[in-house]
Amino acid sequence: MQALIIEDEKPSARRLQRMLEKQKVNVIATLHAVEEATEWFLQNEHPDIIFLDIQLSDGLSFEIFENVEIRSAIIFTTAYDEYALKAFKLNSVDYLLKPIDDEELAAALQKFYNNSAAFKGGLSMQNLQSIFNLPTSEYRKRFTVQIGQHIKLINVEEISCFCSENKSTYIHTLDKRHYPLEISLEKLENELNPENFFRINRQSIVNISAIEDIIAYSNSRLRLSLKSYNDFPLIVSREKVKDFKQWLS
């Protein structure tokens, strides 16, 4: 059996590889990041099974499925014992809770051997949407963010704005919190409902329900005051003002 390990902690990846080799499983590659894994799947034949960590060095592993249709069985390896573990079981997708032990690994492999037909075709974004209750409509309804060792779901209704700061993107919420997001404003612009969100300049996308006040500003621009947000001024750029006013109406 051919296996692939996707794990950002190299010591954990090496340990898992040794454990799999004891089970007579051939590990064909070890990858450590979303971008690296995405490129690998586009260029290589998919293995029988993938051991996939949830949190990788450059984002959540679920992002891989947005770009590639995986044709392998998936066994998640995770330290997040509060995160959708029942859902994994109910959907015939197994998981291994870190630190992984030999007996649990053997049981997961046996489950794969016994239910290979159920695993056939691997996981698609449709499968993930079902497991994690992700949106199936055209526009995003929620975002997944990492907080320490926990994963949090943020509904779009809770978001005041998205801002690009120091080459990173952040969600700013109505409860005065902010979280880093592994996605560019350009991509966000296409995934958000344009009835509710508008990109006012290169650095910011605002939620219409969060706007408290609109003030005339220099050079024919507008300054916005948002609920629970005062990190820095939100200015509607001059070239965006006309479209912004149409959006409001």
The 8 nearest C-alpha neighbors of each residue, nearest first, counted from 0:
[[1, 24, 25, 47, 2, 48, 23, 46],
 [0, 2, 25, 46, 47, 26, 27, 24],
 [3, 1, 26, 48, 46, 49, 25, 47],
 [2, 4, 49, 28, 26, 27, 29, 50],
 [5, 3, 29, 50, 49, 6, 30, 51],
 [6, 4, 30, 51, 31, 29, 52, 50],
 [5, 7, 31, 52, 8, 12, 4, 30],
 [6, 8, 31, 55, 56, 9, 32, 5],
 [9, 7, 11, 6, 10, 12, 31, 55],
 [8, 10, 12, 11, 7, 13, 6, 31],
 [11, 9, 13, 12, 8, 14, 15, 7],
 [12, 10, 14, 9, 8, 13, 15, 6],
 [11, 13, 9, 15, 10, 14, 6, 16],
 [14, 12, 16, 10, 15, 11, 9, 17],
 [15, 13, 11, 17, 16, 12, 10, 18],
 [14, 16, 18, 12, 17, 13, 11, 19],
 [15, 17, 13, 19, 18, 14, 20, 12],
 [16, 18, 20, 14, 15, 19, 13, 21],
 [17, 19, 15, 21, 16, 20, 14, 22],
 [20, 18, 22, 16, 24, 21, 17, 15],
 [19, 21, 23, 24, 17, 22, 18, 16],
 [20, 22, 18, 19, 23, 17, 24, 16],
 [21, 23, 19, 20, 24, 18, 105, 108],
 [24, 22, 20, 21, 25, 19, 0, 18],
 [25, 23, 20, 19, 0, 22, 26, 1],
 [24, 26, 1, 2, 0, 27, 20, 23],
 [27, 25, 2, 3, 28, 1, 24, 16],
 [26, 28, 3, 2, 25, 1, 29, 46],
 [29, 27, 3, 26, 4, 30, 2, 5],
 [28, 30, 4, 5, 3, 31, 12, 27],
 [31, 29, 5, 36, 4, 6, 32, 28],
 [30, 32, 7, 6, 5, 55, 56, 29],
 [33, 31, 35, 55, 56, 34, 57, 36],
 [34, 32, 36, 35, 63, 60, 37, 57],
 [33, 35, 37, 36, 32, 38, 57, 63],
 [34, 36, 32, 38, 33, 37, 39, 30],
 [37, 35, 39, 33, 38, 34, 32, 30],
 [38, 36, 34, 40, 39, 35, 63, 33],
 [37, 39, 41, 35, 36, 40, 34, 42],
 [38, 40, 36, 42, 41, 37, 43, 35],
 [41, 39, 37, 43, 42, 38, 36, 45],
 [42, 40, 38, 39, 43, 37, 67, 44],
 [41, 43, 39, 40, 38, 44, 37, 45],
 [44, 42, 40, 39, 41, 45, 38, 46],
 [43, 45, 46, 40, 42, 41, 39, 70],
 [44, 46, 43, 71, 70, 40, 47, 69],
 [47, 45, 1, 48, 2, 71, 3, 44],
 [48, 46, 71, 1, 2, 72, 0, 45],
 [47, 49, 72, 2, 71, 46, 73, 3],
 [50, 48, 3, 73, 2, 51, 4, 74],
 [49, 51, 4, 74, 75, 5, 3, 73],
 [50, 52, 75, 5, 76, 49, 74, 4],
 [51, 53, 76, 6, 77, 75, 54, 5],
 [54, 52, 60, 59, 77, 51, 55, 75],
 [55, 53, 59, 52, 60, 58, 56, 7],
 [56, 54, 7, 58, 32, 57, 59, 60],
 [55, 57, 32, 7, 58, 31, 54, 33],
 [58, 56, 55, 32, 33, 59, 181, 34],
 [59, 57, 55, 181, 56, 54, 60, 33],
 [58, 60, 54, 61, 53, 55, 62, 57],
 [59, 61, 53, 62, 63, 33, 54, 55],
 [62, 60, 63, 59, 64, 53, 65, 127],
 [63, 61, 65, 60, 64, 59, 33, 66],
 [62, 64, 61, 65, 37, 60, 66, 33],
 [65, 63, 67, 62, 66, 61, 124, 68],
 [66, 64, 62, 63, 67, 124, 61, 68],
 [65, 67, 64, 63, 37, 68, 62, 124],
 [68, 66, 64, 69, 65, 63, 37, 40],
 [69, 67, 123, 64, 70, 66, 122, 124],
 [68, 70, 71, 121, 67, 122, 123, 64],
 [69, 71, 120, 121, 45, 68, 122, 72],
 [72, 70, 121, 48, 47, 69, 120, 46],
 [71, 73, 121, 48, 118, 49, 47, 119],
 [74, 72, 49, 48, 50, 75, 71, 121],
 [73, 75, 50, 93, 94, 49, 51, 92],
 [76, 74, 94, 51, 50, 52, 95, 77],
 [77, 75, 52, 95, 51, 94, 96, 50],
 [76, 78, 96, 79, 52, 97, 53, 75],
 [77, 79, 97, 96, 80, 76, 148, 98],
 [80, 78, 77, 81, 82, 149, 148, 96],
 [79, 81, 82, 78, 84, 96, 77, 83],
 [82, 80, 79, 83, 84, 149, 78, 150],
 [81, 83, 79, 84, 80, 150, 149, 85],
 [84, 82, 86, 85, 87, 81, 131, 130],
 [83, 85, 87, 86, 82, 88, 80, 81],
 [86, 84, 88, 87, 83, 89, 82, 90],
 [85, 87, 89, 83, 84, 88, 130, 90],
 [88, 86, 92, 84, 85, 90, 89, 93],
 [89, 87, 85, 91, 86, 90, 92, 93],
 [90, 88, 86, 87, 91, 85, 92, 130],
 [89, 91, 87, 92, 88, 86, 130, 93],
 [92, 90, 88, 89, 93, 87, 117, 118],
 [93, 91, 87, 90, 88, 74, 73, 94],
 [92, 94, 74, 87, 88, 91, 75, 107],
 [93, 95, 75, 74, 76, 96, 92, 87],
 [96, 94, 76, 75, 99, 97, 77, 103],
 [95, 97, 77, 78, 76, 99, 98, 94],
 [98, 96, 99, 78, 77, 95, 76, 100],
 [97, 99, 96, 100, 78, 95, 11, 77],
 [100, 98, 97, 96, 95, 101, 103, 104],
 [99, 101, 103, 102, 104, 98, 97, 18],
 [100, 102, 104, 103, 105, 99, 18, 106],
 [101, 103, 105, 104, 100, 106, 99, 107],
 [104, 102, 106, 105, 101, 100, 107, 99],
 [103, 105, 101, 107, 106, 102, 108, 100],
 [104, 106, 102, 108, 103, 107, 101, 109],
 [107, 105, 109, 103, 104, 108, 110, 102],
 [108, 106, 110, 104, 109, 105, 103, 111],
 [109, 107, 111, 105, 110, 106, 104, 112],
 [108, 110, 112, 106, 111, 107, 113, 105],
 [111, 109, 107, 113, 108, 112, 114, 106],
 [110, 112, 108, 114, 109, 113, 115, 107],
 [111, 113, 109, 110, 115, 114, 108, 107],
 [112, 114, 110, 111, 115, 109, 116, 108],
 [115, 113, 111, 117, 116, 112, 110, 118],
 [114, 116, 118, 117, 111, 112, 113, 119],
 [117, 115, 119, 118, 114, 113, 120, 111],
 [118, 116, 114, 115, 119, 91, 120, 111],
 [119, 117, 115, 72, 116, 121, 120, 114],
 [120, 118, 116, 117, 121, 115, 72, 71],
 [121, 119, 70, 71, 118, 122, 72, 69],
 [120, 122, 71, 72, 70, 119, 118, 69],
 [123, 121, 126, 69, 120, 124, 127, 73],
 [124, 122, 126, 125, 68, 64, 69, 127],
 [123, 125, 127, 126, 64, 128, 65, 122],
 [126, 124, 128, 123, 127, 129, 135, 122],
 [127, 125, 123, 129, 124, 128, 122, 130],
 [128, 126, 124, 130, 129, 125, 131, 123],
 [129, 127, 133, 125, 132, 126, 131, 130],
 [128, 130, 126, 132, 127, 131, 125, 133],
 [131, 129, 127, 128, 132, 86, 126, 90],
 [130, 132, 133, 128, 129, 127, 83, 86],
 [133, 131, 128, 129, 130, 134, 127, 135],
 [132, 134, 128, 131, 135, 129, 127, 141],
 [135, 133, 136, 140, 139, 128, 132, 141],
 [134, 136, 133, 137, 128, 125, 138, 139],
 [137, 135, 138, 134, 139, 140, 133, 190],
 [136, 138, 135, 139, 190, 134, 192, 191],
 [139, 137, 190, 191, 192, 136, 140, 134],
 [138, 140, 190, 191, 141, 134, 137, 136],
 [141, 139, 155, 154, 134, 138, 142, 133],
 [140, 142, 154, 153, 155, 139, 152, 143],
 [141, 143, 153, 152, 154, 144, 140, 155],
 [142, 144, 152, 151, 153, 150, 141, 145],
 [145, 143, 151, 150, 142, 152, 180, 146],
 [144, 146, 150, 149, 147, 151, 143, 148],
 [147, 145, 149, 150, 148, 144, 151, 178],
 [146, 148, 149, 145, 150, 144, 151, 79],
 [149, 147, 146, 79, 150, 145, 78, 54],
 [150, 148, 146, 147, 145, 79, 151, 82],
 [149, 151, 145, 144, 146, 143, 152, 148],
 [152, 150, 144, 143, 145, 153, 149, 146],
 [151, 153, 143, 142, 141, 144, 154, 150],
 [154, 152, 142, 141, 143, 151, 155, 157],
 [155, 153, 141, 156, 157, 140, 142, 152],
 [154, 156, 158, 157, 141, 140, 153, 142],
 [157, 155, 154, 158, 159, 140, 208, 153],
 [158, 156, 155, 154, 172, 173, 153, 159],
 [159, 157, 172, 155, 156, 160, 173, 171],
 [158, 160, 172, 209, 173, 206, 171, 205],
 [161, 159, 205, 171, 204, 158, 206, 170],
 [160, 162, 170, 204, 169, 203, 171, 205],
 [163, 161, 203, 169, 202, 168, 164, 160],
 [162, 164, 168, 202, 167, 166, 169, 203],
 [163, 165, 167, 166, 162, 168, 202, 169],
 [164, 166, 167, 163, 168, 162, 202, 169],
 [167, 165, 164, 163, 168, 183, 202, 162],
 [168, 166, 164, 163, 165, 169, 179, 180],
 [169, 167, 163, 180, 162, 179, 164, 183],
 [170, 168, 179, 178, 162, 180, 161, 177],
 [169, 171, 161, 178, 177, 160, 172, 179],
 [172, 170, 177, 160, 159, 176, 158, 161],
 [173, 171, 158, 159, 176, 174, 175, 157],
 [172, 174, 227, 175, 159, 157, 158, 226],
 [173, 175, 172, 176, 227, 157, 171, 158],
 [176, 174, 227, 173, 172, 228, 171, 177],
 [177, 175, 172, 174, 171, 178, 173, 170],
 [176, 178, 171, 170, 172, 169, 175, 179],
 [177, 179, 170, 169, 180, 171, 144, 176],
 [180, 178, 169, 168, 170, 181, 177, 167],
 [179, 181, 168, 169, 182, 178, 144, 170],
 [182, 180, 58, 179, 168, 183, 57, 167],
 [181, 183, 180, 186, 168, 184, 187, 185],
 [184, 182, 185, 186, 187, 168, 181, 167],
 [185, 183, 187, 186, 188, 182, 168, 163],
 [186, 184, 183, 188, 187, 189, 182, 201],
 [185, 187, 183, 188, 184, 189, 190, 182],
 [188, 186, 184, 190, 189, 185, 191, 183],
 [187, 189, 185, 186, 190, 191, 184, 198],
 [190, 188, 187, 186, 191, 185, 192, 138],
 [189, 191, 187, 138, 188, 139, 186, 192],
 [192, 190, 138, 139, 188, 189, 193, 187],
 [191, 193, 194, 138, 195, 196, 190, 139],
 [194, 192, 196, 195, 191, 197, 188, 189],
 [193, 195, 192, 196, 246, 197, 207, 191],
 [194, 196, 193, 207, 192, 206, 197, 208],
 [195, 197, 206, 193, 205, 194, 207, 192],
 [198, 196, 204, 205, 199, 193, 206, 195],
 [197, 199, 204, 200, 203, 205, 196, 188],
 [198, 200, 235, 204, 203, 197, 239, 236],
 [201, 199, 236, 202, 203, 198, 235, 234],
 [202, 200, 203, 199, 198, 163, 184, 204],
 [201, 203, 163, 162, 200, 204, 164, 184],
 [204, 202, 162, 200, 161, 198, 199, 201],
 [203, 205, 198, 161, 197, 160, 199, 196],
 [206, 204, 160, 196, 197, 207, 159, 198],
 [205, 207, 196, 209, 208, 159, 195, 160],
 [206, 208, 195, 209, 210, 196, 205, 197],
 [207, 209, 206, 210, 195, 159, 156, 211],
 [210, 208, 226, 159, 225, 207, 206, 211],
 [211, 209, 225, 207, 208, 212, 224, 226],
 [212, 210, 225, 224, 226, 209, 213, 223],
 [211, 213, 224, 223, 210, 214, 225, 222],
 [214, 212, 223, 222, 224, 221, 215, 211],
 [213, 215, 222, 221, 216, 223, 212, 224],
 [216, 214, 221, 222, 220, 213, 217, 219],
 [215, 217, 221, 220, 222, 214, 219, 218],
 [216, 218, 219, 220, 215, 221, 222, 237],
 [217, 219, 220, 216, 237, 221, 236, 215],
 [220, 218, 217, 237, 216, 221, 215, 240],
 [219, 221, 237, 216, 218, 236, 217, 235],
 [222, 220, 216, 215, 235, 214, 234, 223],
 [221, 223, 234, 214, 233, 216, 213, 235],
 [224, 222, 213, 233, 212, 234, 225, 214],
 [223, 225, 212, 211, 210, 213, 222, 226],
 [226, 224, 210, 211, 209, 228, 223, 227],
 [225, 227, 209, 228, 211, 210, 173, 159],
 [226, 228, 175, 173, 225, 174, 229, 159],
 [229, 227, 225, 226, 230, 175, 159, 171],
 [228, 230, 231, 227, 232, 225, 224, 226],
 [231, 229, 228, 232, 233, 227, 171, 175],
 [230, 232, 229, 233, 228, 234, 224, 162],
 [233, 231, 234, 222, 229, 230, 223, 224],
 [234, 232, 223, 222, 231, 235, 224, 203],
 [233, 235, 222, 221, 236, 232, 223, 220],
 [236, 234, 199, 221, 220, 200, 240, 222],
 [237, 235, 239, 200, 238, 220, 234, 199],
 [236, 238, 220, 240, 239, 219, 235, 218],
 [237, 239, 236, 240, 241, 242, 235, 220],
 [240, 238, 236, 237, 242, 241, 243, 235],
 [241, 239, 243, 237, 242, 238, 235, 244],
 [240, 242, 244, 243, 239, 245, 238, 237],
 [243, 241, 245, 244, 239, 240, 246, 238],
 [242, 244, 246, 240, 241, 245, 239, 247],
 [243, 245, 247, 241, 246, 242, 240, 248],
 [246, 244, 242, 248, 243, 247, 241, 240],
 [247, 245, 243, 244, 248, 242, 194, 197],
 [248, 246, 244, 245, 243, 207, 242, 194],
 [247, 245, 246, 244, 243, 242, 194, 207]]
